[in-house]
Amino acid sequence: MTEKEKMLAGKAYKAFGEELMRERQHAKEVVFEYNALRPTEIEKRNTILRGFLGKMGKNFFIEPPFRCDYGYNILLGENFYSNYNFTVLDCNTVTIGDHVLIGPNVSIFTAGHPVHHELRKADHEFALPITIGNSVWIGGGSIINPGVTIGDHSIIGSGSVVTKDIPANVIAVGNPCKVLREITVEDKERFFEKY
């Protein structure tokens, strides 16, 4: 197996081989161009992303600056929005559903490093896929760690560090992120009373 094949299979791999270095350098060039465009050049930005990311719906908006490792491992659904400073270490697949909102300064990390220092010194890494369901809202400053799945309709509170799966239809917050409560019909009814 190549190092890229190992990376995508969730096995231990070395990220500094020629192929992966070349692909990360290409991604840096693409996101540099994307981030350097004027705010009014939305169509140019969208064209860049359509040719760069692995999959995306028709409607999306990613506020610059945006950063990622490879691009081709990011799969976006319809009506996706991310605020400023969205960072995705997409060494494995990041699948994001429809109608997802990402707050500012959110980081998604599929990549991880071994616990034992000798393995880290030898440049070993691993990468596990991340899945974010439909209609999820991730609050600003949150971090999503390798291998996590966030269920449909859930909310991740600002500043949370998600280290384990989060079920559907809940509000989860904290470091480490834990379920606070379920989302109910009353939340819909209370919205207009409150605002």
Secondary structure, DSSP 8 states (H G I E B T S, - for coil): --HHHHHHTT--EETTSHHHHHHHHHHHHHHHHHHHS-TT-HHHHHHHHHTTSSB--SSEEE-S-EEES-STTEEE-SSEEE-SSEEEE-SS-EEE-SS-EE-TT-EEE-EE--SSHHHHHTTEEEE--EEE-TT-EE-TT-EE-TT-EE-TT-EE-TT-EE-S-B-SSEEEETTTTEEEEE--HHHHHHHHHH-
